[in-house]
Amino acid sequence: MRAKALLIAALLFAVPASAQPQSQNQTVPPEQLAREAIALMIQALGAMIANLPQYAAPEIDADGNITIRRLNPPRLARPAPSPSGPQDSLPL
C-alpha cells in the first residue's frame, strides 16, 4: 500500500509544467509588449525609408533648364501579351 502511494506521488510530481493547468489570468508583461511594439515600429520605419525615392544632384544645362534625375525609378509592369491569331475569331 505504501509503495502504491509513493508511486502515485512520484507520477504526480513527474508531470511536466506545460501539462499542468494554467491560470486564466496570465498576461504578457508590459515591458515585453513595449519591446515588441518598438521592434515592429523600427522595422516599419526601415521599410519606409528603403522605399523613399532617391534623386541625384540637380543639373543645369546651357539653356538654364534644371534636371533632377531619379536614381531608383519605379519598375513598370509589363502589359500582358494579348492572344492573337485564330483564337480571337472563334465563334461563341
C-alpha positions in Angstrom: 0.0 0.0 0.0 2.8 2.4 0.9 4.6 1.6 -2.4 1.5 2.5 -4.4 1.2 5.8 -2.6 4.9 6.6 -3.3 4.4 5.6 -7.0 1.3 7.9 -7.3 3.1 10.8 -5.7 6.1 10.3 -8.0 3.9 10.3 -11.1 2.1 13.4 -10.0 5.3 15.3 -9.5 6.8 14.0 -12.7 4.1 15.7 -14.8 5.8 18.5 -16.9 4.8 22.0 -16.1 3.3 22.5 -19.6 0.8 19.7 -18.9 -0.4 21.3 -15.7 -3.4 23.6 -15.9 -2.5 27.2 -16.2 -4.5 30.1 -14.7 -6.7 32.2 -17.0 -5.2 35.5 -15.7 -1.6 35.1 -17.0 -0.7 38.0 -19.2 2.4 39.2 -21.1 4.4 41.7 -19.1 4.0 45.3 -20.4 7.8 45.6 -20.8 7.8 42.8 -23.3 4.8 44.2 -25.2 6.6 47.6 -25.4 9.8 46.0 -26.7 7.9 44.1 -29.4 6.0 47.2 -30.4 9.2 49.2 -30.7 10.9 46.5 -32.7 7.9 46.5 -35.2 7.9 50.3 -35.4 11.7 50.2 -36.2 11.1 47.5 -38.9 8.3 49.6 -40.4 10.4 52.7 -40.4 13.3 50.9 -42.1 10.9 49.6 -44.8 9.5 53.1 -45.3 13.0 54.6 -45.7 14.0 51.9 -48.2 11.0 52.8 -50.3 11.6 56.6 -50.4 12.6 57.8 -53.9 16.2 58.9 -54.3 17.3 61.7 -56.5 20.7 62.9 -58.0 22.0 66.4 -57.6 20.3 69.0 -59.8 21.9 69.7 -63.2 21.6 72.9 -65.1 22.0 72.8 -68.8 23.2 75.6 -71.2 19.6 76.8 -71.6 19.0 77.1 -67.9 16.8 74.1 -67.6 17.1 72.3 -64.2 17.1 68.5 -64.4 16.8 66.3 -61.3 17.2 62.7 -62.2 15.6 59.9 -60.1 18.2 57.3 -59.1 15.8 54.4 -58.4 12.9 54.7 -60.9 9.9 52.7 -60.2 9.6 49.4 -62.1 6.9 49.5 -64.8 4.7 46.5 -65.1 4.8 44.9 -68.5 1.5 44.6 -70.2 0.2 41.0 -70.5 0.6 39.6 -74.0 -2.7 39.6 -75.9 -3.8 36.4 -77.6 -3.6 36.7 -81.3 -4.4 34.6 -84.3 -7.4 32.3 -84.9 -8.2 32.2 -81.2 -9.8 35.6 -81.3 -12.0 34.8 -84.2 -13.7 31.7 -82.7 -17.5 31.9 -82.7 -19.3 31.9 -79.4 
